[in-house]
Amino acid sequence: MKKLSLTLILSMMVTLFATAQTIEKTYYFGEPSISQIQGYEQIQFTNCMQSALVGQPSLPWQSVSLMLPQGTEAVSITVELSDFQTLEGTHNLYPYQTALTYSDPVRRQFVKDEALYASKSAYPAQAYGNLSTQYLNGVGFAFSAFTPVQYVPGTGEVRYATKATVRVTTTASKTDHSRMLWLNNGNAERAMSLAQNPEMMQTYDSRGRAMSGYDLLVVTKRQYATAFGEYVKFYEGRGLRTRVVELETITSTMEGRDNAEKLRNYILQEYEENGIMMVNLAGDVPAIPYRGFYCYAQSGSGYEDNGIPADLYYAALDGNWNDDGDNLWGEIGEDDLLPEIGIGRMCFSNQNELNNMLHKAMTYQDEPVLGEFHKIIMGGEHLYDDPWTNGSQYLELLIGTHDDNGYTTTGIPEDYEYTRLYEEEGTWSGSRLRNAINQGTQYVHHDGHANTSYVAGWTNSDITDERFSGVNGIDHNYTFFHTSGCICGDFTSDCILERMTKIANFAVATFGNSRYGWFNEGQTEGPAIHLHRETEDAYYHDRIPYGGMALRECKIETAPWVNAPGQYEEGALRWNFYDLNMMGDVAVSPWHDEPFTPEVTCPTEVFEGMTEMEVWVTDGDGMGLKNFRCALFHFDEMIGLGYTDETGLAIVEIQDPMDYIADLSLIVTGCDAWPQTITLQLEDTPEHLLSGVAVYPNPNNGQFTLTLPEEACDITIVNALGQMVYTQSDAKGLTSLSLETLSEGMYFVTVKTDAAACTLKLVKE
């Protein structure tokens, strides 16, 4: 979904018909590959995922993720397949099987629709799947999927289209999403990355919204609010404006059927009014309420749960997750698959546990133990016998770049130092894993069996400071733990993952499932590893520094696949999508490499009237660093914000032209980098220094005259980005400026003598 390949070239041409409101996009397919699985075949295209109804032939499906024009929703989809090619020979395609839970991997009956496999009719009868409309920070998307393959099971004939034209018809949205539209904080770039037609972003406007009020919201009980004082100072020193709000204030002032809905309504209010980007739910259940989601997964006799603890409820803010008002939250069609904000939960029940969490989060970021950030631990257990399936085959997909199973992820660098504890190699045990962690590591990844009080070979009684004495932040770093196991992240009970964060040693944060984790037998694709891969991609490819925002990113990238292409969904991916949560500080930034100080290039002086400023962030070799946050502050007020692109360039957009004299602070933060604060001086205005200096006629088409003093002056002209476009030395008296070659726009003329300086604005028409 992130990268194009030679075998699947996505056309970037999208036509919006103003009258019919139809979006059209063309996809092209090269020659497929054929793989073997359990005595059957699978037809595969890069960037296409295998799917089907259970027991029916598995086919490759291409996701459709098209940005909609502002103010619209999708109502219908058509797919026109053309330019067919026929594969040589006859083919027996694999019957699609249901996913299995990590905690109950018993042998299932192999399902095959024999009647369909004897049919000589083309399959599938319909080439495209369900259509849904989702919104991300106010930007609309049409999600669906289609397959370019046509199969005749009874004869084994397979043909595929090399060209597919998708048309999505839209109508005016029944709900006004304009208040959700926040395109700063990197949200515009995030939406364009998700869209297969990013040029549609030009139909959106930001409604002239002011710079967001603050970035990080902490919700906690009144008795703990003052304990977050140092936490607030810590993150505000890193450019994240932080606010602590007492839960009692929220529940007593907000409307809602219960405290969970009141809390969500407050978060929605703060997002709409202040553009918050992260929320830290600071407290254990029941102190901080949760919402249980409904999901059904087809596997064996079926799995159903109407109480899956899902903090996604507080992060995905469109709709209310329960349109029909029953007790089943998150039913298909009531969901919001694109979270607006990052969410994390600090599960503490007393002051000591809170102190441990705050100390670990801040010490880990501010005073890390150097030399350990290339060390990765992989713990993989045996999952299934026939076909043989191991956690190791999933964990290996976290390393390097993979386009397996229909999507591309770039994970942990291959040259890092790995400790692999794999059951099939005889190296796996809980004690070996614990010993390896006590020797220092950057991150722990686990794929295996678990329950509420058990994971990775440990029980609750194993999670103590004594057993993890080496992971104390002094001898070795506190670490992170991510598992695909079942139920070990059930924060409604005293689960084992939250215990890891409560003790003084060991985990800064954990990522895990509050209910079942799911895998697919005999394959390298599975619901849990899908989300795990996308989390690592958020760190290493997208360079997202915050743990809670990486979790958000993994769900955004997975969202187009949650609704399966068939007539109903198999449900396991939706299940894991709901039940994967983060326990720990939402804003904590994991170190994925040794900390470094990037090179920051920016104007040393800013001028009255400036509306933009260029900032370059590069590494020691001059290579651009992407997704660095560049926040410009006037005292405690953020007045400008920008994020670096692939080249390392950030355009810091200043909310209002500056009309005051004061020094400013530029705070630059990003993945694996020490935060930097750079002081910028604002040049004085003419009335403070050289009151006789003037420029006229202003504006005009390029011929300006400067009135200067009779002493020698140096003249410098910069554009609105702070780039120098003209210089002149030793000017005095009446001086002509010939600026016809400059582009139209606003410029700033600085006049300096040995004793004083001033800056004037001029406009080139």
N, C-alpha and C positions, 0 to 999 in steps of 0.2 A: 504493500500500500504506500510505502514511502519512496520506493525506487522503481524506475522503469527498467525493463529488460529487453533484449533483442527479440525474445519470443513473444512478448506481449507489449505492443506499443500503444499507449493510450493517446488518442488524438486530443489535442488541447483546444480544438475549435468547438465552441458552444454558441448556439444561436438562440437568442431570446426574441420570440415573435410577440410584438407589443399587443396585437389584437387577440391572438389565441392564447397568449401566455404559455407557450410551450418551450421547454428547454430540450435541446437536441444535442446528443453527444455520440461520437463514433469511436468504437474500440476496434483494434486490429489484433489478430492472433497469428503467430507463426506456427511452426510444426510442433506438435506436442511430444512429450516423452511418455514412455510406458513403463510402469513399475510393477513388480510382482508382490502379492500379499496373500498368504494362506492359500496358494494354489489358484488364485484369481489375478486379474489385471486391474490396474487403475490408469486411466488416461489423465495426464497432468499437464497443466500450463502454469508457468510462473505467474504468481499473484492471483491464482485461483485456488479455492479451498474445496476439498472433497466433502460432499454432502448428498443426502438423499433421505427419503423416508426409510424407516427401519425395514431391512430385508429386501429393499429395492436396489437396483444397480447404482453404485456410487459414481458421481460425475463431478467434474471440476466446475465450480461456480465463481463467476467474477462479481465482486461487490460493486454496487452502484452507490456513490456518495457524492451527490450533486448539490452544490449550494443553490438555494432558491433566491429569487429576487426579494428584496425587502418587503415585508408585509404580505407574503403569500404562503400558501401551504400546498403540498402535492395532493392531487385527487386521483390521478390515473397514470399508468405506465404502459407503454408498448415497446416491444423489442423486435426489430427486423433483422433476421439473420440472412447473410448472403455470401456469395463467393465460396461455395463449399468445396472441401477436399475430402476424399475417401481414403481411410487407412487400409493398407493392404492386409489381406488375410481375414480370419474370423477371430473374434475376441469374446472372452468370457469375463465380464466385469464383476468386481467384488460386491457382494451384498452388504450394504451399510449396516453396521452394528451399533447398538447403543453404548454410551459411555458407562464406566464403572466407577464406584466410589472407592477411595483409598482404604476405607475402613471395612469394606465388605466385598472384597474381590473374589467372590465365589464364581464357579463356572456357570455361565449362562448358556441357555440353549442357543445354538447358532441359528439365526433367523434368515430364511430365504423365501421370497415370494415365488413359489414354483410356477404358479399360473402366469405371472408376469414374465418370468424367464422363458416360458414356452410361447409367448406372444410374438407375432410377426408385425405388430404395429410399432410405429416409431415412438420411442421413449426419450424424454418425458413428453406428455401431451401438451404441456405449457412450458415454455423455455424460461420464464421469469417467475420470481417468487413474490412474496408479500411486499407491499409498499407502505412505508411509514414516514411521517414527518417528525423530525427532531430539531431542537434549537440549542445552540451553543453560544452563550453570552449574547443572546438576541439574534443570532444569525441562523437562518433556517436551512435545513438539509433534507433532501429526499434520500432515503435509504431503501435499497432493494438489492437484488442479485439476479443474475441470469447465467445460463450455461450455453456455450457455443456448440455443444456436442449433441448429436442425435444418434441413438443406438437402437438397433432392432434385435432384441434379446434372442428371439427364436432362430435367427440366421447368423448372429454374431457380427453383423455389419455395423461399422462405426464411421460416421462422417462428421466433419466439424466445419463451422463457418470461420472464415478468415476475417470477416467483417461483421460487426454488429452495430446497428444504429438504435440507440435508446432515446425514446421521447417521453418526457414527463410533463403532464399537463398540470397547471397550477390554477388556483383561484385565490381570492382575497382571504387572508387568514381570519378565522372566527375569533381569535384572541389577539389582542394588541400586545406585541412583544417589544415595543419600543423602549419601555422602561428597563428592560433587561439588557439593552444594547450598551455594552461597555467594550470599546475597541482599543483601550490602552492596556497596560500591564502585559503586552505581548499577545492579547487576545485576537487581534486582527490577523497576526501571523499564524497563530494556532488554527484559526478557522480556515485560512487559505491552504494550510498544509493538509487539512482533512479533506478539502474539496478537490474533486477531479476537474473542476472548472473554476480555479481561483480568481479568474478575471471577473466573475460575478460580484466580487466584493465592491466593485465600483458603484453598485446600486445602493450601497449602504452609506449612511451618514451617522455621525456620532451625536447628533442632536445638539451640538454645541455644548456638551456637558463640561462642567468644570473639572479640574484635576480632582481625582478621587480623594475622599476625606481621610481614609487610613487604609492600611493593608491587612493587618492581622488582628483578628478578634479572638479574645480569650473569654470563655464563658465558664464560670466556676461558682461554687457556693460562697455565700457572704463570708463565712469564717476563714476562707482561704484567699480572698481577694488581695489582701495586703502582702501576701507571700510572693506575689508576682512582681514586686517592685524592681528587683534586679533583672528579672527576665525582660521587663519592658525596656529598661535602659540598654540591655544587651542588644536587643533587636533594633531598637531605634538607632543605636550606634552603627548598625549595618544597613540603615536606610529603610527599614520596615516600620512604618508608623503603627503603633500597637495600642490597643485599647482593651482594658479588662472590665467586664460587665458581670454583675452579680445575677445569678440565675433567679433569685427571689424577685428581683426587679422585673425581669422578663415575664415570669409567670403571673405576676400581679398586675401587669399593665397590658399584656398582649392578649388578643383574642385567639381562640382555638378550642377544639373539643377536648384536648388533654394537654399535658405539659409538653409532650413531644411536638405537637402541632404549634403550640405557642412559641416554642424555641425555634422551630423552622420558620415561622412567620417573622420572628425577629431577625434571623439571619437573612431572610429574603429582603426585609426592609433595609438592613444595613448594606446589602449588596446593591439594591436599587439606588439608594441615596448616596452611598459613599464608595461604591466600587470595590469592596473588600475582596481580597484574593485568597485568604486562608482563614480557617476557623479551628481553634484548639478547644475541644471539649474537655475541660479539665475537671475530672472527677469520675468516680466509678458509678456503675448502676447499683442502686436506683437513684443516687444523688443527681446524676445527669441522665435524663431519660433517653430511651432509644425507640426506634420504630422497627417492628418485625414485618418483613416482606413475605409475600406468597410466591411459591414457585412449585411447578410440577415437572419432574424429569422422568422421561420414559426409559426405564431400565428394569429388566425383570418384571416384577409385578407392579412397578412404578414407585416413585418416591414423591412425597408431597409434604410441604411444610408451609404453614401460614404465619410463622414467627421467626423468620431468618433475621438475626440482628444485622442491620445494614445501615451504616452511617452515610451511605450514598444518599439516603433520604435528606440529609442536611446539606449535601453538596450539589445535587441536581435539582434546580430550583424552579423549573417550569411545571405548571399544573400543581396538583396536590397529591398525586400518587393514588388517589382513591375516588375516581369520578362517580362511581355508582353508590358511594356512601356505605358500602358493606364493611365487613371486618377483614377483607382480603386486600391488603395494600400491595401495589406493584404488579397487579395482574397485567397480562398482555394488553396493550392499548392504553393502559393507565400509566405506563412507565415513562421515565425521562432518562435516556441513555447517555446524555452528554452533560457531565457535571460542569457547573460554572466555576466552582471554587475547589481548593484543596481542603481536605478534612482529616483530622487525626484526633485520637482520644487518649488522654492520659488517665489511666485507670488506677487511681489512688483512693484510699479510704481513710488516711490519717496524715498528719503533718510530716511524719518521718518519711513515709513513702513519697510524698510530694517533694520533700527536700532531696531525696535520692534522685528523682527524675530530673529536677531542675539542675542539680549539680552535674549529672552525667551529660545532659544536653549541652550546657554551656561550656563545661570543661573540655568535652570532646572537640568542640568547634574552635575554642580559643587556645587550648594548650594540648594539642595532640602529641602522642608519642610518635616521633618521626621514624621512618624506615620500615613501616609495616603495611603501607597502603597498596602494595602490589601482591599481597598475600591473600589468597582466596581459599576457602574451605568448601568442598562439595561433599555432601553426605547423601548417598543414594541406596535405597533398599530394594529388595526384590518385590515386585508387585503382583505378578500373575504368571501362571505356569504354561497354559496352552491357549494361544501362542505366548512364548516366553517374553515377559515384559519387565523391564527394570527402570528404577528411577534415574539411573545414570544416563540412559539414552535421552531423557528429557533435560537433565542438567547440562549435558554437553551442548545443547542448543543455546545456552546462555553465553557461550564463548564465541567471539568473532561475529562475522556476518553470515546470516542464514536466510535463504528464501524458501525454506521448507514449508509446506502446508499452506501456501497461498498468501503469505505475507512476509515481508522482509524486516529483520531486526538486526541491529548492530549492538552487540553486548560487550562483555568484558574482553579486553585485549588478550590475544592468544599468548603473548610473551610474558604474561603475569605468572607468578609462582603459585601453583595449585597443589593443594593437599586433597587428593581424591580418596575418599573412603567409600568404596563400592562393595555391596554385599556379594555380587557374583565373582569379585576378585579376592574375596576372603579378607578384606581390610576393614569391613564395616562393623562398628559397635558403638554404643552410646558412650562408653568410657574412652574409646579412642578419639571420638569426636570432641569430648570435653577436654581431653589432654591437648589436642591440637589447638583448640580455642585458647587455652591457658598459655600457649606459646606465642600468641599474638596473631591477629588476622585483621583484614579490612572488613570482610563480610562473610556470613555463613549462609549457604544455600542448601536446603534440605528437600528431598522428594521421597516420601515414604509414609508409613502408617502413623496414625495419631488419634487421640481422642481428647476430651476436655482436660484430663490430668496427665496426659502422656504424649510425648513427641520425641523423635530422634533417639529413642532408647532411654529416655529419662522420664521419671515421674515427678510429681510436684515436690516430693521430698528431696529430689536431687538439685532443685533450683535454690541454692544457698550461696551466700558470700564465700563460705569456706571452700565449697567445691569449685567455685570460679574465682579463686583468690588471685590468679594471675591477671585477670581482666579487670583491673582496678583503676585504670586511667593513669597510672604512674609507671608500673612495670610494662604494661601493655594497654592498648587502647580499649575503651568500651567498644562494643561492636553492634552490628545489626544482624537480624535473623529473619529469613524469609523461608516459609515452608508451604508445600502444597497439601499437607496432611489435613485430615478431617477434624473439625470441631475444636481444635486446640486454641483457636482464637475466639471462643465464645465468651465475650467480655461481660455477658449477663451473669456469668458464674465466675468463680475464682479460677479462671483458666490458666493453663501453664504458660502461655505466651505473655499474659499480663504480669505473671510472677517474675518473668525475666526482666521486665522493666522496673518493677517495684523495689528489687533488692539494690544494695549500694553498688555491687559489681555487675559485670556482664553487659546486658543489652541496653543500648540507648533507645532503640525502637524495634518493634517486630511487625511483620506482615504475615497474616494468616487468615484462615477461613473460620467463620463463626458456626458454620455447619459443614456439610460434606465438601471435600475436594474430589475432583473427577478426573479420570484419565481414559484413554482409548486403548483397548487391548492390541498389542502387536504393532503399534504405530508410534511415530514420534510426535503426533499431534494429540492434544488433549486440552480440555477447558482450563485446568489449573496452570499448565505450563504455558498456554497462550498468554494469559495475563502476566505470568512471571517473566516471559520473554519481553513483553512490552514494557514492563517496569525497568528492566535493565537497559532497554533501548532508550527509555526516557532519560536515564542517567548518561549513557555513553554516546548516544547519537544526538539526542535533542539537547543534551547538556543542561538539564534541569537541576538546579542545586538543592531544592527543598524536597524532603521525603514525601510530604503530603501532596505536593504538586506532581511528583513523579507517579504517585498512585492515581491521581486524576488523569494524567496523560495516558497511562496504561489502559484506563477504561475508555477514554475517548477513542484511542486507536482500535480497541476491540469492539466498540459499539456497532459498527456496520455488520458484524458477523453474528450478533446476538439473536436476531430473528432469522432462523434457518430458512433456506429457500423453499422448503416444501409447503404443504397445505397447513401443517402445524409444526411447532418447533419441538425438537427432541428435549430441550430444556436444560441440559447440563451446563452449557456455557452461560446461560442466563443465571443459573444457580450460583456458579462461581463468581460471576460478575457482581451479584448482589452481596455475597457473603465474604468477599475479600476486604479486610479492613486493616487500618494502621493503628497500632497501639504505641503511643509515644508522642513527642512534641511534633506537631504538624510542620513546623518551620525548620526543624533540624536539617542541616546540610551534611550528608555523608561525604567523607573524603574518599574519592575514587582514584586518587593519585597523590603523590607527595605534594604538599602545599607549596605554592610559588607566588611570586609577586609579578603580575603582568605589567607590561608597559602601557601607560595611559597617556594619550596625546590629546590635548584639548586647548582651547584658547586660555592664555594666562589672565586675560582681561575680558570682561564682558561690558556691553554698552547699553545705555538706556535705549529702549525701544526694540531690542532684540527679541525675536520670536522663536528662533531655532539656534541650535549650537551643535557642531560636529564633535563627536568624541570617538577616538580610535583606541581599541583595546587589542593588543597583540602579545604573543609570547616572546621568549628570548630570541627566537629566530626571525621575528618580524611577521609571523603568521597570524592571521586574524583569528580572534576567539569569539565564538557566537554565543548568543543568549546571555551576555553580561548586562546586568541592570545598571543603568546610569541615572541616578536620581539627583536632581539639583534642588538644594534647600536654601531658603532664606530664614535663618534661625531654625525653628521647628516646623516651618511650613514648606511642604514640597511644592515647588513652582514649575518643575520641568521633569520629564521622564522619557527615557528611550532605552531600547534594547539593541544590542549589536547583532548584525546579520552575519552571514557566512564569512564576509571579508573582515569582520571586526569593527565595522562602522555602525555607530548609533547616532541617529538624529534625535537629539533631545529637544522635544517640543515644549516650549515655554508657554504656560497657560495664558498669561497676559503680558503685553509689552511692558518691560520694567520701567517704572517711573520713580524710582527711589535710589538713594545712594547707600550701598552697604556691601560688605563682603559676602560672598555666597560660598556654599560648600557643595562639592560634587562627590557623592558617595558611589563607588564602583564596586559591585560584588558579582561573583560568578562561580561556576563550578570549579572546585579544587584550588581556588585563589584566596589569598589573604585579602580581606576587605581594605579598600583604600579610601581615604578622605582627602580631597584636594581643595584648597582654598583658592577661590577666584575673586579678583578685585574688580569692583565696578567702577568704571571711569567716571569722574565728576562731570557735571553739566556745565555749560558755558557761564551761567550766571554765578557760579562759584569760583571760576578761575579767569578765563579770558572773555570778559563780557563783551568786548568789541568785535569778536569774530562772528561773521555771518556768511551764509551761502544763499545765492539768488541767481536767476529766478528758480523757484523750487515749488513744485516739480517742473521739469522740462525734458526735452528729448536728448539731452546730452551735453549742452553747452552751459556750464555753471561758472559763476564768478564767486571767489572767496574774498571777503574783506579781512585782511590780516594786520597785525601790528607791524611796526617798522623794524622789529628785530627778527632775525632769521628763525624760520619755523620749519619743522618737518611735517609733511602731510602723509597720512596713511588712510586708505579707504578699504573697508572690508564689506563683504556681503552679509546677508542675514544669517548665513551659516558660520560666520567668523572667518571666512577665507579672504586673504589679502588679494585685492585686485588692482591696486594702484599705489604707488609711492612717489614722493617728490621731496627733495631736500633743499634747504636754504631759500624757501619762498618768503616773500614779504610784500606788504601793501596789497594792492588789487592783483589777484592772481586768477588766471583762467584755468578751468578744468575741462578738457575735451574727453568726454566719456561716451561718445556715440557707439563705441564697440561693445559696451556692457549691455547685458540683458536687462529687460524691464524689471523693476522691483525696487525694494528699499535697500539703501546702503548707509554706512556710517563713516563719517569723515572725522578723523582724529588729528587735531593740530597740537603740536608740542613745541614749547620753547625750553630753554635750559631750566626755567623756574616753574613752568605751569603747563597744563594740558587741558583740552576740552574736546568733546565729541558732539558732532551735529548729525542730524538725520537729513538725507536727501533722497528724492524719489526720481528714478529714471523712467520716463514714459516710453 
